């Protein structure tokens, strides 16, 4: 009885060892006596002979590589960059990736090409361009050139992200000074434009006053002035405080004087 239990136990161990599970996001490759099966296995279980075969799993999900590294610039400086690569293995190319690079393919082919490409591309740009102006363009150029290097080997470059660029202190201060000078220049241009607008407003206002004065002057005829004088005299005469009226001898005198 004890011997039978031992046999069953051994058979159970062999059965467990001869079965593996391919999880979602993985591809399984069966290798028998050193030869690779042509068709990779997708998610599910695989039964195999553990004495003659083995199953290698390759991750085909998107993988993140994060690096902090010094990047050379066009003017010969070095800036510290925090850079991320997102990539994945093509499921249909998993067998070739394993055959050519083994399970350590990320270090052997992906990361080494990534770092070399990032340095080579950054050397074409000035530090200030990497810092802000051309960041998205640099990301795209690195991704495109990395695709040219390893895309045909079974890898897909999903994205390259320059998360942060740390400039040398002297360069950071120079950029800050330039930004402040540009802001001051813009402020001065705004003030000059405002003063020009105010001068234009005053000119328009003066022109309006001149036109109005011309219209008034043209309407002041001799009869109109005489009529206005009569109105003024009438107002003085009818005023309760009016006692004496002195004229120039030409203004008509009204007979109705108040007491």
C-alpha positions as CSV (number, residue, x, y, z in Angstrom):
1,X,0.0,0.0,0.0
2,X,2.8,2.4,0.9
3,X,4.6,1.5,-2.3
4,X,1.5,2.3,-4.3
5,X,1.2,5.7,-2.6
6,X,4.8,6.5,-3.5
7,X,4.2,5.6,-7.1
8,X,1.1,7.8,-7.2
9,X,3.0,10.6,-5.6
10,X,5.8,10.3,-8.2
11,X,3.3,10.2,-11.0
12,X,1.6,13.3,-9.6
13,X,4.9,15.2,-9.5
14,X,5.7,14.1,-13.1
15,X,2.2,15.2,-14.2
16,X,2.6,18.6,-12.6
17,X,6.0,19.1,-14.0
18,X,4.8,18.2,-17.5
19,X,2.1,20.9,-17.6
20,X,2.5,24.7,-17.7
21,X,0.1,27.6,-18.1
22,X,0.6,30.5,-20.6
23,X,-0.9,33.6,-19.0
24,X,-2.6,36.4,-20.9
25,X,0.1,38.8,-22.3
26,X,2.6,35.9,-22.8
27,X,3.6,33.6,-25.6
28,X,4.8,30.1,-25.0
29,X,7.6,28.5,-27.1
30,X,8.1,24.7,-26.9
31,X,11.7,23.4,-27.3
32,X,12.1,19.7,-27.8
33,X,15.6,18.2,-27.9
34,X,17.0,21.6,-28.7
35,X,14.6,22.2,-31.6
36,X,12.0,25.0,-31.5
37,X,8.4,24.4,-32.4
38,X,7.4,26.6,-35.3
39,X,4.1,27.8,-33.9
40,X,4.1,29.7,-30.6
41,X,1.4,29.0,-28.0
42,X,-0.9,31.7,-26.7
43,X,-2.7,31.8,-23.4
44,X,-3.8,28.4,-22.0
45,X,-2.2,25.2,-20.7
46,X,0.5,23.2,-22.4
47,X,1.3,19.5,-21.7
48,X,4.8,18.4,-22.6
49,X,7.4,15.8,-21.6
50,X,9.7,17.5,-19.0
51,X,12.5,15.0,-19.8
52,X,12.7,15.9,-23.5
53,X,11.1,19.3,-23.8
54,X,10.8,22.6,-22.1
55,X,8.5,25.6,-22.5
56,X,9.8,29.1,-22.6
57,X,7.5,32.1,-22.0
58,X,8.0,35.5,-23.6
59,X,6.3,38.6,-22.3
60,X,4.4,40.4,-25.1
61,X,2.9,43.1,-23.0
62,X,4.1,46.7,-23.1
63,X,7.2,47.1,-21.0
64,X,8.6,50.3,-19.4
65,X,12.4,51.0,-19.3
66,X,13.2,54.0,-17.2
67,X,16.7,55.5,-17.2
68,X,18.4,58.5,-15.8
69,X,21.5,59.2,-17.9
70,X,23.7,62.0,-19.1
71,X,23.0,63.2,-22.7
72,X,25.4,65.1,-24.8
73,X,24.2,68.3,-26.5
74,X,25.2,70.1,-29.7
75,X,27.2,72.8,-27.9
76,X,29.3,70.1,-26.1
77,X,27.5,70.2,-22.8
78,X,26.0,67.3,-20.8
79,X,22.5,67.3,-19.4
80,X,21.0,64.8,-17.0
81,X,17.8,63.3,-18.6
82,X,15.1,61.2,-17.1
83,X,13.9,59.2,-20.1
84,X,11.4,56.3,-20.5
85,X,11.0,53.7,-23.3
86,X,7.8,51.8,-23.8
87,X,8.1,48.8,-26.1
88,X,6.7,45.3,-26.6
89,X,7.7,42.1,-28.4
90,X,5.6,41.2,-31.4
91,X,3.8,37.9,-30.5
92,X,4.5,36.4,-34.0
93,X,8.2,37.2,-33.6
94,X,8.6,35.8,-30.1
95,X,10.3,32.6,-31.4
96,X,12.9,34.6,-33.4
97,X,13.5,37.0,-30.4
98,X,14.2,34.0,-28.1
99,X,16.3,32.2,-30.7
100,X,18.5,35.3,-31.5
101,X,18.7,37.0,-28.1
102,X,17.5,34.5,-25.4
103,X,15.4,35.5,-22.5
104,X,17.7,38.4,-21.6
105,X,16.8,40.1,-24.9
106,X,15.9,43.4,-23.1
107,X,19.5,43.9,-21.9
108,X,21.1,42.4,-24.9
109,X,19.3,44.3,-27.7
110,X,16.6,46.7,-26.5
111,X,18.3,48.7,-23.7
112,X,21.7,48.9,-25.3
113,X,20.2,50.3,-28.6
114,X,17.9,52.6,-26.6
115,X,20.7,54.3,-24.7
116,X,23.0,54.6,-27.8
117,X,20.2,56.1,-29.9
118,X,19.1,58.6,-27.2
119,X,22.7,59.9,-26.9
120,X,23.2,60.0,-30.6
121,X,20.0,62.0,-31.2
122,X,20.5,64.4,-28.3
123,X,23.9,65.4,-29.7
124,X,22.1,67.1,-32.6
125,X,20.2,69.5,-30.4
126,X,21.1,72.4,-28.2
127,X,20.4,72.0,-24.5
128,X,17.6,74.6,-24.5
129,X,15.9,72.7,-27.3
130,X,16.0,69.5,-25.3
131,X,14.7,71.4,-22.3
132,X,11.6,72.8,-23.8
133,X,11.5,73.8,-27.5
134,X,12.1,70.6,-29.3
135,X,11.3,68.0,-26.6
136,X,8.4,66.3,-28.5
137,X,10.4,66.3,-31.7
138,X,13.4,64.7,-30.0
139,X,11.1,62.0,-28.5
140,X,9.7,61.2,-32.0
141,X,13.2,61.1,-33.6
142,X,14.5,58.7,-30.9
143,X,11.5,56.5,-31.3
144,X,11.7,56.4,-35.1
145,X,15.5,55.7,-35.2
146,X,15.1,53.0,-32.5
147,X,12.4,51.4,-34.6
148,X,14.9,51.3,-37.6
149,X,17.5,49.6,-35.4
150,X,15.4,46.9,-33.7
151,X,11.9,47.0,-35.3
152,X,12.8,44.3,-37.8
153,X,14.2,42.1,-35.0
154,X,10.7,41.6,-33.5
155,X,10.2,44.7,-31.3
156,X,7.6,47.5,-31.4
157,X,8.5,50.9,-30.0
158,X,5.3,52.3,-28.4
159,X,6.7,55.6,-27.2
160,X,9.8,57.5,-25.9
161,X,9.2,60.1,-23.2
162,X,11.7,62.7,-22.0
163,X,10.2,63.2,-18.5
164,X,12.8,65.7,-17.2
165,X,15.9,67.5,-18.3
166,X,18.3,68.8,-15.7
167,X,20.5,71.6,-17.1
168,X,23.8,72.8,-15.7
169,X,23.2,75.7,-13.2
170,X,24.9,78.3,-15.4
171,X,22.8,77.4,-18.4
172,X,19.6,77.3,-16.3
173,X,20.4,80.9,-15.0
174,X,21.1,82.1,-18.6
175,X,17.8,80.7,-19.8
176,X,16.0,82.3,-16.9
177,X,17.7,85.7,-17.6
178,X,16.7,85.5,-21.2
179,X,13.1,84.7,-20.3
180,X,13.0,87.6,-17.9
181,X,14.4,89.9,-20.5
182,X,11.9,88.8,-23.1
183,X,9.1,89.4,-20.6
184,X,10.4,92.9,-19.8
185,X,10.6,93.6,-23.5
186,X,7.0,92.5,-24.0
187,X,5.9,94.6,-21.1
188,X,7.6,97.6,-22.6
189,X,6.0,97.0,-26.0
190,X,2.6,96.8,-24.3
191,X,3.2,100.2,-22.5
192,X,4.3,101.8,-25.7
193,X,1.3,100.5,-27.6
194,X,-0.9,101.8,-24.8
195,X,0.6,105.2,-24.9
196,X,0.2,105.3,-28.7
197,X,-3.5,104.5,-28.3
198,X,-3.9,107.2,-25.7
199,X,-2.2,109.8,-28.0
200,X,-4.5,108.7,-30.9
201,X,-7.5,109.2,-28.6
202,X,-6.4,112.7,-27.6
203,X,-5.9,113.6,-31.2
204,X,-9.4,112.4,-32.2
205,X,-10.9,114.2,-29.2
206,X,-9.1,117.5,-30.1
207,X,-10.2,117.1,-33.7
208,X,-13.8,116.7,-32.5
209,X,-13.6,119.8,-30.4
210,X,-12.1,121.8,-33.3
211,X,-14.9,120.7,-35.6
212,X,-17.6,121.5,-33.0
213,X,-16.0,124.9,-32.4
214,X,-15.9,125.6,-36.2
215,X,-19.6,124.7,-36.4
216,X,-20.5,127.0,-33.5
217,X,-18.4,129.9,-34.9
218,X,-20.1,129.6,-38.3
219,X,-23.5,129.8,-36.7
220,X,-22.8,133.0,-34.6
221,X,-24.1,135.7,-37.0
222,X,-24.6,139.4,-36.0
223,X,-28.4,138.9,-35.6
224,X,-27.8,135.8,-33.5
225,X,-25.4,137.6,-31.2
226,X,-28.0,140.5,-30.9
227,X,-30.7,138.0,-30.0
228,X,-28.5,136.4,-27.4
229,X,-27.7,139.8,-25.9
230,X,-31.4,140.6,-25.6
231,X,-31.9,137.3,-23.8
232,X,-29.1,138.1,-21.4
233,X,-30.5,141.6,-20.8
234,X,-34.0,140.3,-20.2
235,X,-32.6,137.9,-17.6
236,X,-30.8,140.7,-15.8
237,X,-33.8,143.0,-15.9
238,X,-36.3,140.5,-14.5
239,X,-33.9,139.4,-11.8
240,X,-35.0,140.7,-8.3
241,X,-31.5,141.8,-7.6
242,X,-31.1,143.9,-10.8
243,X,-30.9,147.7,-10.0
244,X,-28.6,149.3,-12.6
245,X,-27.9,148.2,-16.1
246,X,-24.9,149.7,-18.0
247,X,-24.7,149.0,-21.7
248,X,-22.3,150.0,-24.5
249,X,-25.0,152.2,-26.1
250,X,-25.7,149.7,-28.8
251,X,-27.6,147.1,-26.9
252,X,-31.3,147.8,-26.9
253,X,-32.7,149.0,-23.6
254,X,-35.8,147.2,-22.3
255,X,-38.4,149.5,-20.6
256,X,-39.6,147.0,-18.1
257,X,-37.1,147.5,-15.2
258,X,-37.8,145.8,-12.0
259,X,-37.8,147.8,-8.7
